[in-house]
Each structure stands twice: as C-alpha cells, then as structure tokens.
Amino acid sequence: TSSGNHTHNLKATGFGFNIPEGSTINGVQVQVEKHAACTSCASDVKDYHVYLVKNGIVGTTDKADTSTYWATSTDAIATYGGTFDLWGFSTSTLTVADINATSTGIVFSAARNTGTGGKTAYVDYISMTVYYTLPITTTTVNCAINPVVYGGVTSCTATVIRGAENDSPEGTVSWATTGSGNFSGNSSCALSSSGGTS
C-alpha cells in the first residue's frame, strides 16, 4: 500500500468466556503479538485502530498506539486496556452476557507511515483477559418476634443466597443475641439447600 494507507480490520472473537452470572465486569485487557516485515522499515508500520467488539457491535474507544512503530527484527507484544479499563463502556453497559457472547472480541488494523515497496504486518496471536468481581453471598435473618423479651420465645429463619456459580450454600448458621434481645445471628442449625438458596 502507499504511504498513509491502512489494512482492513482483523476481527478476533469467540474467546469462550464463561463468567458467572451476576458478576461485575471491571476491565478488559488485550494483548497482540506482532511485527512488521519489509526493507528498511524500522519506522514504517504502526497501529491504526484497536476497538473492543461488544456482542457483535464495534465500540467507539480506540486503543491504538499510533505513535509506536512495530518491531521488525522479532515479535513484540503490545498491551491494550487493563484491569479497570472498560474501553469506554461502564459496568452497566458491559455485562457478563456481553463478555460471554461468542461475538465479543476486538478489531485490529495497521497502517504504514511512509516509503515505497511492499510492507507486511504480521499478527501472531491476540489474547483477551477479562477482570471481574463475583457477586457476594448474602445472609438475612427474619424472626417472628424481634426483639424478644427476656424469657420469651420466637422462631427465626436464616436465608443464605449464593453469590455465584451453581452450588447452593452449605454448612450451619449460628445464633446469638446482642444482649438487648435482638438476634444478630451464633447456637447452630444446619442449612437445607435448593436452587442456590439455603
């Protein structure tokens, strides 16, 4: 291509993520191993565009490093995004369903700066790392009578809802009082589980 021209987009999707439902996406990091091949082109090939593709739709935040020329003597790994980088999205607009979709990934293209003759931009691999926070497990206690007067009797139910994955919470819940008659939740009772709730 002539000076200033660029390649078509290279699209990488189908990374096979299986992030648990209810998690919060914190950031996306992409790594690309690449190099350029040509005669006397130490300052000729560089990034043109690097966009996140969310569930088939190309994003608008460009992570391309348009100031650094590609290595020519050996492969080099470039990193885009990071632990808390959502590529212009938010935690509410980049969801677990989006990340798990097979049509999510990136588009990547290269440009030539100057010179004549054939220039080849090689991409050896593209990897994507997604950082996320699992939802927390919640425990609630409801008592028929609360607070309980001294010497009184009440029945209480502790409900534990899983934060993530498919397993139901197991174990025991302990009971105690605050000293004022209010239950704060330590004597033990075993949890019985069904569908992620115990």
N, C-alpha and C positions, 0 to 999 in steps of 0.2 A: 504494500500500500504506500501511497505517497505521504509526505510529511503532514502530520496533524490528523491523519485518519485513524480509525479505531476498528477493533474486531466486533463481531456480533457477540451477543451475550452468551456466556456459558452458564447454563442453569443446572444447579445441583439440588435435588430434592430426594425425598424417600429415605430419610436418615433413620427411621424406625424407632422414634422416641415412644416411650410408654410411661409418661409421668403420671403419678396418681391423681385421680380426680380430687378437686378441692385445693390443690397446691397453688402457691403464688409464684409466678414467673418473675425472677429478679433480674436476669440478664442473659445475653446470648453472646458467645464468643465464637468466631470463625477463624480457622487457620487455613492458609493456602500455601502449598509448596510450589514454587515456580522458578523459572529462569528464562532468559532470552537467548536466542541464537542468531548470530549474524556476523558480518565482518565489520570490525571497528565500531561496535555499537554499545560501548560502555555507558553512554548517556543517551539512549535512544528509546527504549521501551519502558513504559510505566503503566500504573493503574489508570483505568478510565472511569469505570463505575463499579461499586460494590453495594448492592442493595439486599436487604432481607426480603424474602418472599413469604408472606403470611397467608397460608391456606390458599395458595394459587395467585394471590394478588401482590404485585411488586410494591414494596414500600417506597417512601419518598426521602428517607435519610440516607445520604450517600457516604459510605465509609472509605471510599477510595483514597489511597495515599498518592496524590498526583504530583508530589514533589520528589519522591524517591525512585530512582531508576532501578530496574530489575538487574539482579546479578547475571553475569554471563558465563563465568567460569565454573560455577557449581550451583546446585539448587539452594534456594533460600526460603525460609518460612516466614510469612507475614501474618500478623495477628490483627484482627478487626473486632471491635466491640470488647466486652469484658463482663466481669462478674455482676455489675449493676448497670449494664448498658442495654437498654431496651430498643435501640435503633429508632428512636422517635415515637415509639408506642408507649403505653402506660401499662400498669399491672392489670387494669380493667379492659384494655383493648388488645393485649397479647395474652391469650388464655391458654390453659392446658390443652383444650380441644384444638386450638390453632397449632400449637407446637407438635402435638401428636399426629396431626394430619399429614398424610403422605405427600401432599403438595406444598409443604412448607420447606424452605431452604434458602438459598441465595442465588442471585445472578451476578456474574463477574465478567468484566471485559477489560481489555488492554488497549493502549494507544501508542503510536510511535510519535516521536518528537521531531526528529529531523533526518536528513540523509536520504540516500537512494539505495536501491537494491532490496533484495528480499529480507524480511525480518520475520522471525518465528517466535511466538510467545508460547512457552510450554507451561502447562499446569499439570503437576503430577498427582496431587490429591487435594481435596477440600474436606475439612472436618468441621463439625459444629458441636459445641458444648453448651448445654443449657443449664443455668443455675436457678434453683428453685427452693422454696421453703414449704415443707409439708404442713398441712393443717394440723392444729393441735387437737389432742383428745380432751373432751370436756366432761366434767363430772358435776351433776346437780343433785341436791338433796331436798326432798319435799316431805314435810311431816304433817300429819293430820291436825295436830295441835302444836303450835310453836309461837311463843315459848311455852315450855312445860313447867307447871308449878311444881314445887318440891313435893315429892311423893306421888306425883301424877304419872299417868301412863299415856303414851302415844305410839303411833306406828309411823315409820319413816321409810321412804324409798329413795335409794341412791341410783341415779341413771348415769351410765358411762357411755358416751358416744365416741366411736373410733374417729381418729383424725384422718387416717389414710389407709390405703390397701384394702384387702377384702376380709381380713381376720376380725373377729369380734373380740372385744376386751375380755380378758380372763383374770382370775385371781379373787381377792377379797376386798371388801370395803370395811374400814374400821370406824368406830363411833366414839364420840366423847362429848361432853358438854363444856360450855365456856365458863361454867360456874354460876351463870346467871339464869340457867335453864334453857338457853339457846343451844341447839345442836350445831357444831361446827364440822362435824364429820370425822372416832377411833374406838370397843369390842368388835369383833369381825363377823361379817356374813359373806357367804360365797356368792359370786356373781353367776347369774344364768344368762346365756347369750343367744341372740338371734339376729341375723341380718345386720351385724355391725353395732348393735345396741345391746347393752347388758343392764 
